[in-house]
Amino acid sequence: MCCCEYFKDGICEPLDERCPYLKHTRNCGFRSHYACLTHTKGDPPRTAEIKRAILPKALKGWREHFHKLPHGGRQMTARPLEDAIKDAVELSLKPMGVQVQERKKMKIIKEYNIIMDIRIEKKGYPTTLISVKSYLGKGEFRNSFTNAYFVKLRKGLNNVRFYIVTMILYCKREMVDLARPYIDGIYSLDKKPYIDELFDELQSIYSRGLVT
């Protein structure tokens, strides 16, 4: 097992809390999330801004998680990430008159509903759905793809844009090509394409046909 660089004398230094994993990294998700959030050198502007917004809330969530182990929650990083992205989307698209909702339930069929992390709507324009993941592995990708498939099957391919935003990308980029046209793009905070490109795409979608 690899020793954690943030471990010293039994303490996780960034959290100032006793390390429940005894310096071993295999079971600890904090190490990779903290490294991502604190590495902003070379990041594009919105990516760096979102990382700075997330960090204090994420540290608070991880401290609480360490106290509650082995029954800790699962929102240490995901919920702050959702909130920061929603705030950034609202600010970016405010001049375009869109409505941005967070954790909105969508009815697909009578007994099948999904809850979308972020939903963007504007009359006469495609609805944009954003699935937010603190990390994106194969299982998380399958979950998002299933939702994208049923939503677009029900609402129509041309009426919905479906994106995934993740802090840390583990699955292969080739999976995005295989998932089209159901998933329109995957953006992350740790590598290209960064989330800044998603904001450019959203502005393109919702500015078309507007009188300037």
N, C-alpha and C positions, 0 to 999 in steps of 0.2 A: 504494500500500500504506500502511496505517496504522502509525504508530510505536507501539511498546509503552510504556506508562507505567512499566513495571518495568525498562526497559533504560537503562543508564547506562555510558558509557565501555566498551562492549563486553561488559558484564557484566549478567546477569539478577540483579538485586539480592536478591530473596527467596531465591534458591538460592545466591547468591555463586559463580556459575559463568559461564564464558564462554557467551554466547548463540550457539547454532549457527544461529539464523535471522537473525542480523544485524538485530535489532530489528523485523523485519517479522512481522506477526501471522497471516498467512494460513495458514501451516503449523504454527503452534504451538498446541497444546491446553492448555499449562500456564496461560496467561494467564486463560482463562475459568474453569478449575477453581480456580485460586488466588483469584480474585475471589469466587467462590461460597463457598469455605470460610472466607474471612476476613470476609465480610459477615454478621454475626449480629444486627445491630440490628433489632429488630422480629420476629425469628424466634420461633416457639413453642419451648417448653423442650426437647423431645426433638430437634428439628431442630438447635438450637444445640449441644446436647450431642454429637450425632453428628458435626457438623462439627469440633468441638474434638478429638474422638477420632481423626478421620481425618487432620487436618492434618500432624502430625509424620511419620507413615508416608508420606503422599503426597509431602511434600517430599523425603524420603529416596529414594523411588522415582523421582521426576523427576530428581534429581541423577544417579542411576545411568543413567537413560535418556539424558540429555544426553551422558554419557561414552561411551555405546555407539552413538550415532547414526553411520551411518544404519540400524543394525541393532538398535535398542533394543527393549525388551519392550513389552508392552501392558497391564501390570498396575500402572502407576504409581498410578492412582487407584481402579480397579475392585476390586482385591483388598482394600485397606484399607476401602473402602465396604462390601463384603460382610461382612468381619469385624466392623465396627462395628454393622451392622444386626443380624447374628446375636446379638451380645452383648446388644444392646438388647432384642431379641425375647425372648431367654431370661430376662432380668431382668423384663420386663413380664409374661410369661406363667408365670413360675415357680410361683405359687400354684395354677395350674390344671392342673398335672400333664401338660403337653405334652412331646413330644420334638422337639427342634430339631436338624436336621442341615444341614451345609453341604457344597455341591458333591457332592450325592448323585446317583448314576446311577439312572435309571428306565428300565425296559424297556417299550417300547411294543409292538413286534412283534419277531419273531425277529432281524431285521437292522437294527432302528432303535431306538437308545437315545438318551436325552437326559440331560444333566447339569444338574440344577436348582441354582441358587445357594443357595437356602434352602428347606428342606422342613419343614413343621410337621405333626405327627401326634398324634392322641389317639383311642383306641378309642371308636367310636360317634359320632365327629364327622367333619366333612369334613376332608380333607387340604388344607392350604394350601401353595401353591407360589409362591415369590417370585423373579422374574427381576430381577437387579440390573444396571443399566447406568450407567457413568460419565456418559454423555450419551445421550439418546434422540432419534435422528433417524428418518427413514423406514425406512432399512435395518435398524436395530436393532429398530424396532417390528415390522417384518415377521417377523424372526427369532423374537421372543417370541410373536407371534400364531400362527405355525406350530406352535410347541411347545404353546401353549395349546389350539389346535384338536385336535391329535392326542391330547393327554392327556385332554381332556374327552370326545372321541369314544370313547376306549378305556375310561375309568374311569367315565364318566357325568357329566352336567352338575351334578347335585346332590351329587356325592361329592367334588368338587374346587373349591377357590377359587384363582384364578390372578391374581396382582398383579404389576405392574411398579413397581420403585423406581428412580429415576434421580437423579443429582446435578443435571444440567442438562437441561431439557426443551426440545427443538427442534421436535418434531412437534406438530401441532395437536390440541387437546383433542377436537375433533369425531371424531377417529379412535377414541377410546375408545367413543363411542356406537355407531359402526359395528362395533366388535369385540365388543360384547356379544352373547351371554352367555359368550363364551369368555375374555375378559379382564374381570375384575371391577372393576378400578380401576388408575389410574396415580397415583403419588405422587412428589413430588420434594423436593429440598432448596432449590430456588431460587425456587419460586413455589407458590401454592395449586393444588390441595390439598396441604398439607405432609404429611410422613411421619407426623406426630403423629396424623392422622386414621386412618391405617392401623392404628396401635396400638390406637386406640379400637375399630376394627372387629374386630380380632383378639380383643380382650378380650370383645367381644360374642359372637363366634362360639363361643369356648371356655368361656364362663361360663354359657351357656344350660343350664338343667336342673340346675345344681349346687345343693347344699344349703348355705345360708350359716348 
